[in-house]
Amino acid sequence: MLTPSLCFSSASAFTLFAAFFFSFSPARADDGTIVTDVSPDKHYEVRKSGNEKNTIDIADLRVRKGGKLLLDFAQLYGLKDKAEDTTAMWRADSGAFAYNYTFLKSGVTVVYRKEGDTFKELELPKLPPMKKDDGKEVADTDLIITASTIYPIRWEKKSGLLVLEEFRIYNGGPWETTYRKIVVNVPAKGPLTLKEVKQIEDSQKPEEINKG
């Protein structure tokens, strides 16, 4: 028979284990999907699940209370069995979010803004041509293959979305990679506009844009 002190210790150990286990266990909806990326106002959530191929099977945006489906990302972007991950980065007021999905380690980012009872996709503004080290613009005739990937970093003050562009060039030799810091203005109405486009020096690590 356990003594009272041992019973207390065992119960405490179990409580600590349960707290530890559930703190690392993803929240799940009634349908078994994983609940991720809850909006700051706790009104919306992204639900997703994977499959045996370690790719996305379900990815959608729902109203938390009642589970009403607002956006089916897997259907909209053909993610099923292809995308490796998806992430929604919410603005502090829950009025907009940046949605990113990765495929073969390349990322695509789209912006959604709240309109009425749902969210509407907004196209990112057209970016100016990338420049080479000599200051000249990269032209299609200069290269064989290019790959541009955009990742959301954070929401800035006054509705700005900071994103990082990774631009890769293959011209018969090793891949060359350069980066740009881009701030996109997301107004209450109207199209998105470019607020800042800054090419990052080769000596500067991309992570340094997180320093502000």
C-alpha positions as CSV (number, residue, x, y, z in Angstrom):
1,M,0.0,0.0,0.0
2,L,1.3,3.5,-0.9
3,T,1.8,5.9,1.9
4,P,-0.1,9.3,1.6
5,S,3.1,11.0,0.7
6,L,3.8,8.5,-2.1
7,C,0.3,8.8,-3.4
8,F,0.7,12.5,-3.6
9,S,4.0,12.2,-5.4
10,S,2.5,9.7,-7.9
11,A,-0.5,11.9,-8.6
12,S,1.8,15.0,-9.0
13,A,4.0,13.1,-11.4
14,F,1.0,12.0,-13.4
15,T,-0.3,15.6,-13.5
16,L,3.0,16.9,-14.7
17,F,3.3,14.1,-17.3
18,A,-0.2,14.9,-18.6
19,A,0.5,18.6,-18.7
20,F,3.7,18.0,-20.6
21,F,2.1,15.5,-23.1
22,F,-0.9,17.7,-23.9
23,S,1.2,20.9,-24.2
24,F,3.0,19.2,-27.1
25,S,0.0,17.4,-28.6
26,P,-1.7,19.4,-31.4
27,A,-5.3,20.5,-30.8
28,R,-7.8,18.5,-32.9
29,A,-11.3,19.3,-34.2
30,D,-14.2,16.8,-34.0
31,D,-13.4,15.5,-37.5
32,G,-9.8,14.6,-36.4
33,T,-8.1,17.4,-38.3
34,I,-5.3,19.4,-36.6
35,V,-6.3,22.9,-35.6
36,T,-3.6,25.4,-36.4
37,D,-3.2,29.2,-36.9
38,V,-6.1,30.4,-34.8
39,S,-6.9,34.1,-35.5
40,P,-6.0,36.6,-32.7
41,D,-9.7,37.2,-32.1
42,K,-10.2,33.4,-31.7
43,H,-13.0,33.5,-34.3
44,Y,-11.2,31.6,-37.2
45,E,-8.9,28.7,-37.5
46,V,-7.0,26.7,-40.1
47,R,-7.6,22.9,-40.0
48,K,-5.3,20.5,-41.8
49,S,-4.2,16.9,-42.0
50,G,-1.5,14.9,-43.8
51,N,-1.2,11.5,-45.4
52,E,1.2,8.7,-45.6
53,K,3.2,10.7,-48.2
54,N,3.9,13.4,-45.6
55,T,2.0,15.8,-47.8
56,I,-1.2,17.8,-47.2
57,D,-4.5,16.0,-47.4
58,I,-6.8,18.7,-45.9
59,A,-6.2,22.4,-45.5
60,D,-9.0,24.8,-45.0
61,L,-10.2,27.9,-43.1
62,R,-13.2,27.6,-40.8
63,V,-15.2,29.6,-38.3
64,R,-14.2,28.1,-34.9
65,K,-17.7,28.0,-33.5
66,G,-19.7,25.5,-35.6
67,G,-16.9,24.8,-38.0
68,K,-18.4,26.6,-41.0
69,L,-16.1,26.2,-44.0
70,L,-14.9,29.4,-45.5
71,L,-12.0,28.5,-47.8
72,D,-10.7,25.1,-49.0
73,F,-7.1,25.8,-49.7
74,A,-6.4,22.2,-50.8
75,Q,-8.9,22.6,-53.5
76,L,-8.1,26.2,-54.4
77,Y,-4.4,25.6,-54.9
78,G,-4.3,21.9,-55.7
79,L,-2.4,21.1,-52.6
80,K,-3.6,17.6,-51.9
81,D,-0.8,15.0,-52.2
82,K,1.6,17.8,-53.3
83,A,2.1,20.5,-50.7
84,E,4.5,19.7,-47.8
85,D,3.2,22.3,-45.4
86,T,0.8,25.3,-45.1
87,T,0.8,28.2,-42.7
88,A,-1.5,31.2,-42.1
89,M,0.1,34.3,-40.6
90,W,-2.6,36.5,-39.1
91,R,-2.6,40.3,-38.8
92,A,-3.2,41.5,-35.2
93,D,-6.7,42.7,-36.0
94,S,-7.7,39.4,-37.6
95,G,-8.8,41.3,-40.7
96,A,-6.2,39.8,-43.0
97,F,-3.7,36.9,-43.2
98,A,-0.8,35.7,-45.3
99,Y,-1.2,32.1,-46.5
100,N,1.9,30.2,-47.4
101,Y,2.3,26.7,-48.8
102,T,5.5,24.8,-49.7
103,F,6.1,22.4,-52.5
104,L,9.5,20.8,-53.1
105,K,10.9,23.3,-50.5
106,S,9.6,26.3,-52.6
107,G,7.1,28.6,-51.0
108,V,4.2,30.5,-52.4
109,T,2.4,33.3,-50.5
110,V,-1.0,34.8,-51.1
111,V,-2.8,37.4,-49.0
112,Y,-6.4,37.3,-47.8
113,R,-8.4,40.2,-46.5
114,K,-11.7,40.0,-44.7
115,E,-14.7,41.1,-46.7
116,G,-18.1,40.5,-45.3
117,D,-18.4,37.1,-43.8
118,T,-15.4,35.6,-45.6
119,F,-12.0,36.4,-46.8
120,K,-11.0,37.4,-50.4
121,E,-7.7,36.6,-52.0
122,L,-5.6,39.6,-53.1
123,E,-2.8,39.3,-55.7
124,L,0.7,40.4,-54.6
125,P,1.9,43.4,-56.6
126,K,4.1,42.8,-59.6
127,L,7.7,43.0,-58.4
128,P,10.4,45.0,-60.2
129,P,13.1,42.9,-62.0
130,M,15.8,41.4,-59.9
131,K,19.3,43.1,-60.3
132,K,22.6,41.3,-60.7
133,D,25.8,42.2,-58.7
134,D,26.7,44.7,-61.4
135,G,23.4,46.6,-61.0
136,K,22.0,45.4,-64.3
137,E,18.5,43.8,-64.4
138,V,18.3,40.1,-64.8
139,A,16.9,39.4,-68.2
140,D,15.4,36.2,-69.5
141,T,18.2,36.0,-72.2
142,D,20.8,35.9,-69.4
143,L,19.8,32.6,-67.8
144,I,18.4,29.1,-68.3
145,I,16.3,28.6,-65.2
146,T,14.9,31.0,-62.5
147,A,12.9,30.2,-59.3
148,S,11.3,32.8,-57.1
149,T,10.0,31.9,-53.7
150,I,8.3,34.3,-51.3
151,Y,7.9,33.6,-47.5
152,P,5.9,35.8,-45.0
153,I,8.1,37.0,-42.1
154,R,5.7,39.2,-40.0
155,W,3.1,41.9,-40.1
156,E,4.5,45.3,-39.6
157,K,2.7,48.3,-38.1
158,K,0.2,50.2,-40.3
159,S,-0.9,47.1,-42.2
160,G,2.4,46.3,-43.8
161,L,3.3,42.7,-44.5
162,L,7.1,41.9,-44.5
163,V,8.0,39.1,-46.9
164,L,11.3,37.6,-48.0
165,E,11.9,36.7,-51.6
166,E,14.5,34.0,-52.5
167,F,15.5,34.3,-56.1
168,R,17.6,31.5,-57.6
169,I,19.3,31.6,-61.0
170,Y,20.8,28.6,-62.9
171,N,23.0,29.5,-65.9
172,G,24.8,26.3,-66.5
173,G,27.0,26.4,-63.4
174,P,26.1,26.3,-59.7
175,W,22.8,27.8,-58.6
176,E,23.1,31.5,-57.6
177,T,20.8,32.8,-54.8
178,T,19.9,36.3,-53.8
179,Y,17.3,37.7,-51.5
180,R,15.0,40.7,-51.3
181,K,13.2,42.3,-48.4
182,I,9.7,43.4,-49.5
183,V,7.0,45.2,-47.5
184,V,3.5,45.0,-49.0
185,N,0.9,47.5,-48.0
186,V,-2.5,45.8,-47.3
187,P,-5.1,48.6,-47.1
188,A,-8.7,48.3,-45.8
189,K,-9.9,48.5,-49.4
190,G,-8.4,48.3,-52.8
191,P,-5.4,46.5,-54.2
192,L,-2.1,45.7,-52.5
193,T,0.8,48.0,-53.1
194,L,4.5,47.8,-52.7
195,K,5.8,49.9,-49.8
196,E,9.5,48.8,-49.9
197,V,11.7,46.6,-52.1
198,K,15.3,46.2,-50.9
199,Q,17.8,43.7,-52.3
200,I,19.8,42.1,-49.5
201,E,23.6,42.2,-49.8
202,D,25.4,38.9,-50.4
203,S,27.2,39.3,-47.0
204,Q,23.9,39.8,-45.1
205,K,22.0,36.7,-43.9
206,P,18.3,36.6,-44.8
207,E,17.5,36.1,-41.1
208,E,18.8,39.6,-40.4
209,I,15.6,41.1,-41.8
210,N,13.9,39.8,-38.7
211,K,15.8,42.4,-36.7
212,G,13.6,45.1,-38.2
